[in-house]
Amino acid sequence: MKLKYRTVWISDVHLGTRGCKDEYLLDFLRHIECERLYLVGDIIDFWKLKSGFYWPRLHNEIVRTVMAMAARGTRVIYIPGNHDEIFRGYIGTVFNGIEIHPRAVHETADGRRFLVLHGDEFDGVVCSSRWLAVLGSGAYDFLIEVNRWFNHVRRILGFPYWSMSAYIKHKVKNAVDFIFDFERALIHEAYEQELDGVICGHIHHATIRTAEYGTLYGNCGDWVESCTALAESHAGTLSVIRWLEQSTQLLEDFALETRPDHGRLAPTN
């Protein structure tokens, strides 16, 4: 059974790291069917791979699954981020059916136009202090590793997953201010280009909201903590998919909607 979407956006997978939720992403990819799949940066973490090679079987399987989707007719568009910026040297090429672009403009089924980009060029730390960005990435990786063991204990005790880094980011004022400034800069960029909104990644915070100028801001989230994606229905409606929390319900709802007797009136006595 596959959930059918017009478009799906994923970002910040960080293949090549132990923090990548590879099993959940592979499960998600195997349960969707879409006309377009946008890979919105930081899909492969070359920063981490430089410090020590880590590439388990499931990471290969994810790559093969995406290539198989492209072979079956899904248009796959890869927009590199800062952790996979090496692919920016291949802009304009097509690799096994996967197109590499610096950014894109996506038109929804209902005619709205959205700028699609990773977003790191609007991050002042990444742009002006690469060494600080790398240091921050290392600290984040450490926090993810601590969080992984912390949640292992929580699972044993019967508690659900809890993101320590997400909690810290939303409690620390500087982190909150950074997210606000980042979102505002991207919203302004979309407005300047006379587009209806922007869809990005980079900050690992999935959301869809209407912001200044009536511009829509969408963020894909990540696959190291929240396991989130954005999706467009065939009618043009956008939504956040939170696979950890919603997968069972989404599949059950889809099964109900596609039943042969769905929508028929029950017989009366």
C-alpha positions in Angstrom: 0.0 0.0 0.0 1.4 3.4 -1.0 0.3 6.9 -0.1 -0.1 8.9 -3.2 1.1 12.5 -3.4 1.7 15.0 -6.2 5.0 16.2 -4.6 7.1 15.3 -1.6 10.0 17.3 -0.1 12.6 15.9 2.3 15.8 17.4 3.6 18.6 17.0 6.2 18.8 13.2 6.0 22.5 13.2 6.9 23.3 9.9 5.3 26.8 8.9 6.5 26.1 9.7 10.2 24.9 7.5 13.0 22.2 10.0 13.8 20.3 9.3 10.5 17.0 7.6 11.2 17.6 5.3 8.2 15.0 2.7 9.0 12.2 5.3 9.3 13.2 7.1 6.1 13.4 3.8 4.1 9.9 2.9 5.5 8.6 6.3 4.4 10.0 6.1 0.9 8.6 2.6 0.4 5.1 3.8 1.4 4.9 6.8 -0.9 4.3 7.4 -4.6 4.7 10.9 -6.0 5.2 12.7 -9.3 8.0 14.9 -7.9 10.5 14.3 -5.1 12.6 17.2 -4.0 15.8 16.4 -2.0 16.3 19.7 -0.3 19.9 19.5 0.8 22.1 17.8 3.4 21.0 14.4 2.1 24.6 13.1 2.4 26.8 14.5 5.2 30.2 14.9 3.7 31.4 17.0 6.6 31.0 13.9 8.9 32.3 11.5 6.3 35.6 13.4 6.2 36.2 12.7 9.9 35.4 9.0 9.7 33.7 6.8 7.2 30.3 5.4 8.2 28.0 4.0 5.6 25.8 1.1 6.6 23.7 -1.1 4.3 20.5 0.8 4.9 22.1 4.0 3.6 22.8 2.2 0.3 19.3 0.9 0.3 17.9 4.5 0.6 20.0 5.7 -2.3 18.8 2.7 -4.4 15.2 3.3 -3.5 15.4 7.0 -4.6 17.0 5.9 -7.9 14.3 3.3 -8.4 11.6 6.0 -7.9 13.3 8.0 -10.6 13.5 5.0 -12.9 9.7 4.5 -12.4 8.9 8.0 -13.5 9.1 10.2 -10.4 11.0 13.5 -11.2 13.7 13.6 -8.6 15.3 17.1 -8.0 18.4 17.3 -5.8 19.1 20.8 -4.4 22.5 20.5 -2.5 22.9 22.1 1.0 26.0 23.0 3.0 26.8 19.4 4.2 26.6 18.1 0.6 27.9 21.2 -1.2 30.3 19.0 -3.2 27.3 18.4 -5.5 27.1 22.1 -6.3 30.0 21.4 -8.7 27.6 19.2 -10.7 24.7 21.7 -11.1 22.8 21.1 -14.3 23.7 17.4 -14.6 21.5 14.4 -14.2 22.8 11.3 -12.3 20.8 8.1 -12.6 17.7 10.1 -13.3 18.3 12.6 -10.4 18.5 16.2 -11.5 20.9 18.5 -9.6 19.8 22.2 -9.3 20.9 25.1 -7.1 17.3 26.0 -6.4 13.9 25.6 -8.1 10.5 27.2 -8.5 7.7 24.7 -7.9 4.2 25.3 -9.1 1.4 23.5 -7.1 -1.7 22.0 -8.6 -3.7 25.1 -7.6 -1.3 27.5 -9.3 0.8 28.8 -6.5 4.6 29.2 -7.0 7.2 28.4 -4.4 10.9 28.9 -4.2 12.6 25.7 -3.2 16.2 25.8 -1.7 18.2 24.4 1.2 18.6 27.8 2.9 22.2 27.7 4.1 23.0 30.8 2.1 20.7 32.7 4.4 22.5 31.4 7.5 25.0 34.1 8.6 27.1 31.6 10.6 27.5 29.3 7.6 28.2 32.1 5.2 30.7 34.1 7.3 32.3 31.6 9.7 32.6 28.2 8.2 34.8 27.0 11.1 32.1 28.0 13.6 29.5 26.1 11.5 31.6 23.0 11.5 32.2 23.3 15.2 28.5 23.7 15.8 27.8 20.7 13.6 30.1 18.6 15.7 28.4 19.7 18.9 25.1 18.9 17.4 26.3 15.4 16.3 27.4 14.9 19.9 24.0 15.9 21.2 22.3 13.6 18.8 24.5 10.7 20.0 23.6 11.5 23.6 20.0 11.8 22.7 20.1 8.3 20.9 21.2 6.6 24.1 18.8 8.6 26.2 15.9 7.5 24.0 17.1 3.9 24.1 16.6 4.0 27.8 13.2 5.7 27.4 12.0 2.9 25.0 13.0 0.3 27.5 11.0 2.1 30.2 8.0 2.5 27.8 8.3 6.2 27.1 8.0 7.7 23.6 10.8 9.4 21.7 11.9 12.9 23.0 14.2 15.2 21.2 16.7 16.8 23.6 18.2 19.1 20.9 14.8 20.3 19.7 13.9 21.1 23.3 17.1 23.1 23.8 16.7 25.0 20.5 13.2 26.1 21.4 14.2 27.1 25.0 17.4 29.0 24.4 16.7 32.6 23.3 19.6 32.9 20.8 18.4 29.7 19.0 14.9 31.0 18.8 16.1 34.4 17.5 18.2 32.6 14.9 15.3 30.5 13.6 13.1 33.7 13.5 15.7 35.6 11.5 16.4 32.7 9.2 12.7 32.3 8.4 12.2 36.0 7.9 15.1 36.3 5.4 13.7 33.4 3.3 10.2 34.8 3.4 11.6 38.2 2.2 13.5 36.4 -0.6 10.3 34.7 -1.9 8.4 38.0 -1.7 11.1 39.9 -3.6 10.8 37.2 -6.4 7.1 37.7 -6.4 6.4 34.1 -5.4 3.7 32.8 -3.2 6.1 31.2 -0.7 9.3 29.3 0.1 10.1 25.7 1.0 13.5 25.0 2.6 15.4 22.8 5.0 18.6 23.5 7.0 17.3 24.3 10.5 15.6 20.9 11.2 12.3 22.5 12.2 9.3 21.2 10.2 6.5 23.7 9.8 4.1 25.3 7.3 2.8 28.8 8.2 1.5 31.9 6.5 3.9 34.8 7.3 4.5 38.4 6.3 3.1 39.7 3.0 0.8 36.6 3.0 3.8 34.5 2.0 3.8 30.8 2.9 6.9 29.5 4.7 7.5 25.7 4.7 10.4 23.8 6.2 10.9 20.0 5.5 12.4 19.3 9.0 14.9 16.4 9.1 15.5 12.7 9.4 17.9 12.7 12.4 15.3 13.7 15.0 11.8 14.5 13.9 11.5 12.2 10.7 9.4 14.8 8.9 8.6 15.8 5.3 6.4 18.1 3.4 3.8 16.8 0.9 1.5 18.3 -1.7 -1.8 16.5 -2.5 -3.1 16.3 -6.0 -5.4 19.2 -5.2 -2.4 21.4 -4.3 -2.8 21.3 -0.5 0.4 21.3 1.5 1.0 19.4 4.7 3.7 18.3 7.2 4.1 14.6 7.5 5.5 13.5 10.9 6.2 9.9 10.1 7.0 8.7 13.6 3.7 9.9 14.9 1.4 9.7 11.9 2.5 6.7 9.7 0.0 4.2 11.1 -2.9 6.6 10.9 -2.1 7.9 7.4 -1.9 4.3 6.1 -5.1 3.3 7.8 -6.9 6.4 6.5 -5.7 5.7 3.0 -6.8 2.0 3.2 -10.2 3.2 4.2 -10.5 5.8 1.5 -9.5 3.3 -1.2 -11.8 0.5 -0.2 -14.2 -0.4 -3.0 -17.3 0.3 -0.8 -15.9 3.6 0.5 -18.6 6.3 0.3 -21.5 3.9 -0.2 -24.5 4.2 2.0 -25.1 1.4 4.4 -28.2 -0.7 3.6 -31.3 0.1 5.7 -33.8 -2.4 7.0 
